[in-house]
């Protein structure tokens, strides 16, 4: 009997997904836009309706997919229930569900996709949108590095030598 209990416990624990599985943190609109601005991260806006079958399919199959979760790590993810937030739906001109809009960290639209996206299609959309995001100017750090370097060089030359 004890062996049977142990076997059942092992089988059951193998069937349960780990509690530490990564998921995407979803924000409401205002909180997400504030986070994107302060963290300087791009935004993925998901416009959905509870009665929309493709929206439900994306909620259950696309967004939990580990590939999608991984690709979304550097985005602020915002869900907009179009039945409750008609103001935001109007602001972005949403006419069909689901619609996914990608914004830069300042809120400027980078791209949008209208309609259902499976996991691989979502990964592709995220990668394409990431490629359209503004790039940081390379060498911006030089503004800080050069003065420090010059100061160290000057101190080295000015230091008296002891023989």
C-alpha positions as CSV (number, residue, x, y, z in Angstrom):
1,X,0.0,0.0,0.0
2,X,2.8,2.4,0.9
3,X,4.6,1.7,-2.5
4,X,1.3,2.4,-4.3
5,X,0.9,5.7,-2.5
6,X,4.5,6.7,-3.4
7,X,3.9,5.8,-7.1
8,X,0.7,7.8,-7.2
9,X,2.4,10.8,-5.6
10,X,5.2,10.6,-8.2
11,X,2.8,10.4,-11.1
12,X,0.6,13.2,-9.8
13,X,3.6,15.5,-9.2
14,X,5.0,14.9,-12.7
15,X,1.6,15.8,-14.2
16,X,1.4,19.2,-12.3
17,X,3.3,22.0,-14.0
18,X,5.9,23.7,-11.9
19,X,4.8,26.6,-9.9
20,X,7.8,28.6,-11.0
21,X,6.8,28.6,-14.7
22,X,7.3,32.1,-16.1
23,X,4.3,34.1,-17.1
24,X,3.8,37.6,-18.5
25,X,2.8,40.4,-16.1
26,X,-0.2,42.2,-17.6
27,X,-0.9,45.8,-16.6
28,X,-4.0,47.9,-17.0
29,X,-3.6,50.9,-19.4
30,X,-2.6,53.7,-17.1
31,X,-0.3,51.6,-14.9
32,X,1.3,50.1,-18.0
33,X,1.9,53.3,-19.8
34,X,3.5,54.8,-16.7
35,X,5.7,51.8,-16.2
36,X,6.8,51.9,-19.9
37,X,7.7,55.6,-19.6
38,X,9.6,55.2,-16.3
39,X,11.4,52.0,-17.3
40,X,11.9,53.1,-20.9
41,X,10.4,49.9,-22.2
42,X,8.3,49.3,-25.3
43,X,4.6,48.4,-25.0
44,X,2.4,45.6,-26.3
45,X,-1.3,46.6,-26.2
46,X,-3.7,43.7,-26.5
47,X,-7.3,44.9,-27.3
48,X,-9.8,42.2,-26.6
49,X,-13.5,41.4,-25.9
50,X,-14.7,38.6,-23.6
51,X,-17.2,37.4,-26.2
52,X,-14.5,37.2,-28.9
53,X,-13.5,33.5,-29.8
54,X,-10.1,34.5,-31.3
55,X,-9.3,36.7,-28.3
56,X,-10.1,33.8,-26.0
57,X,-7.9,31.4,-28.1
58,X,-5.0,33.9,-27.8
59,X,-5.5,34.2,-24.1
60,X,-5.5,30.5,-23.5
61,X,-3.0,29.3,-26.2
62,X,-0.8,32.1,-27.5
63,X,0.1,34.3,-24.5
64,X,1.0,31.4,-22.1
65,X,3.2,29.8,-24.7
66,X,6.8,29.8,-23.3
67,X,8.2,31.2,-26.6
68,X,5.8,34.1,-26.4
69,X,6.5,34.7,-22.7
70,X,10.2,34.8,-23.4
71,X,9.9,37.3,-26.3
72,X,7.6,39.6,-24.3
73,X,10.1,39.9,-21.4
74,X,11.4,43.3,-22.6
75,X,7.9,44.7,-23.3
76,X,5.3,46.2,-20.9
77,X,2.2,44.1,-21.6
78,X,-1.2,45.9,-21.4
79,X,-4.6,44.3,-21.7
80,X,-7.5,46.5,-22.8
81,X,-11.0,45.2,-22.3
82,X,-12.7,47.1,-25.1
83,X,-16.1,46.6,-23.5
84,X,-15.0,48.5,-20.4
85,X,-12.5,51.0,-21.9
86,X,-14.2,52.4,-24.9
87,X,-12.1,55.6,-24.5
88,X,-8.9,53.7,-25.1
89,X,-10.5,51.7,-27.9
90,X,-11.5,55.0,-29.6
91,X,-8.1,56.6,-29.0
92,X,-6.3,53.8,-31.0
93,X,-9.1,53.4,-33.6
94,X,-9.8,49.8,-32.8
95,X,-12.5,48.3,-35.1
96,X,-11.8,44.5,-34.9
97,X,-10.8,42.1,-32.1
98,X,-8.2,41.0,-31.3
99,X,-5.9,43.8,-32.2
100,X,-2.3,44.0,-30.9
101,X,-0.5,47.3,-31.1
102,X,3.2,47.8,-30.4
103,X,4.3,51.2,-29.0
104,X,7.8,52.6,-28.2
105,X,8.5,53.7,-24.6
106,X,7.2,57.2,-25.4
107,X,3.8,55.8,-26.6
108,X,4.3,56.2,-30.3
109,X,2.8,53.4,-32.4
110,X,5.4,51.2,-34.1
111,X,3.2,48.5,-35.6
112,X,-0.2,46.7,-35.3
113,X,-1.7,43.4,-36.1
114,X,-5.4,42.8,-36.5
115,X,-6.8,39.3,-35.9
116,X,-5.7,36.1,-34.3
117,X,-2.1,35.2,-33.8
118,X,-0.9,31.8,-32.9
119,X,2.2,31.4,-30.7
120,X,4.7,31.4,-33.6
121,X,3.0,34.2,-35.4
122,X,3.0,36.3,-32.2
123,X,6.8,35.6,-31.8
124,X,7.3,36.8,-35.3
125,X,5.2,39.9,-34.8
126,X,7.2,40.8,-31.6
127,X,10.5,40.3,-33.3
128,X,9.4,42.5,-36.3
129,X,8.1,45.2,-34.0
130,X,11.3,45.1,-31.9
131,X,13.3,45.7,-35.1
132,X,11.2,48.9,-35.8
133,X,11.8,50.3,-32.3
134,X,14.2,53.4,-32.1
135,X,17.7,52.4,-31.3
136,X,19.8,54.1,-28.6
137,X,22.5,56.4,-30.0
138,X,25.7,54.4,-29.8
139,X,28.4,55.9,-27.7
140,X,26.1,58.0,-25.5
141,X,28.1,56.8,-22.5
142,X,31.2,58.6,-24.0
143,X,29.9,61.8,-22.6
144,X,30.6,60.4,-19.1
145,X,33.7,58.3,-19.9
146,X,35.8,61.0,-21.7
147,X,35.8,63.6,-18.8
148,X,36.7,60.9,-16.3
149,X,39.5,59.6,-18.5
150,X,40.8,63.2,-19.0
151,X,40.7,63.9,-15.2
152,X,42.7,60.7,-14.5
153,X,45.2,61.5,-17.2
154,X,45.6,65.1,-15.9
155,X,46.1,63.9,-12.3
156,X,48.7,61.3,-13.4
157,X,50.7,64.1,-15.2
158,X,50.3,66.6,-12.4
159,X,51.3,64.2,-9.6
160,X,54.9,64.8,-8.3
161,X,57.3,62.0,-8.9
162,X,59.3,60.7,-6.0
163,X,62.6,59.1,-6.8
